[in-house]
């Protein structure tokens, strides 16, 4: 990882673990102690201050743990900036320097002394959606700790409630964090199931970041893992063919649901034929049902049958 990535990783480690000895930081970042001091200087140039305390219980710690939140950045936004930087660095992208410069300017805007109301008015923007019913502070700490474990390749022990198997204890090797419909998840190799799985953070009741490390699975690719998924769930791929009627046809064609989708328009009645290969049958069914009488499943037949059965069960309730 480059110096920029390691400097941000240093920030995330201190935010997650609190006070750390410089030798422990150097071990986690796989550099020498002199380099850690240079990362500290780099962060201070960006007004992220790290203090140190001598003695047996001393170490490095953040001067202000809420610094980034003071910029009105959420934890998710900060992690997004971190992941973008990592991707730009991997490809040695030509815009990397411009990106760093832009971030410095954004920081200056947010520390200019404007209050929350003024900052909202500057952008005149609102994102509408459902909110997760969670304790924000607990979820934030959980996310930071787990993402730090992703970066440092530490195993995690979790008490997790699955919708299918209830409360269980698992050891997981965390690979990545994911945000979906306002909820946070992490993806990792579950040693209990001996398979890669997704874990919703709000369903984790207790967790411990273990000292035990794991080797990175070089065959795991997050983009490939999420390929053709309409949502967070994954199962066998199916090829679907739908006829979508107006006005829902207009709404469907305004989005890219999966990259391989093919849309054929009918100018006479403004309907469309939607074809795609997708994963996640339950979410596909939910998507189709959300369109009500404005959609018909042409293929596959088993999907059409499951939609019919669901409608029958709904009719029984009402």
Secondary structure, 3 states (H helix, E strand, C coil): CCHHHHHHHHHHHHHHHCCECHHHHHHHHCCCHHHHHHHHHHHHHCCCCEEEECCCCCEEEECCCCHHHHCCCCHHHHHHHHHHHHHHHHCCCCCHHHHHHHHHHHHHHHCCCCCHHHHHHHHCCCCCCCCCCCCHHHHHHHHHHHHHHHHHCEEEEEEEEECCCEEEEEEEEEEEEEEECCEEEEEEEECCCCEEEEEEHHHEEEEEEEEEECCCCCCCCHHHHHCCECCCCCCCCEEEEEEECCCHHHHHHCCCCCCCCEEEECCCCCCEEEEEEEECHHHHHHHHHCCHHHEEEEECHHHHHHHHHHHHHHHHHC
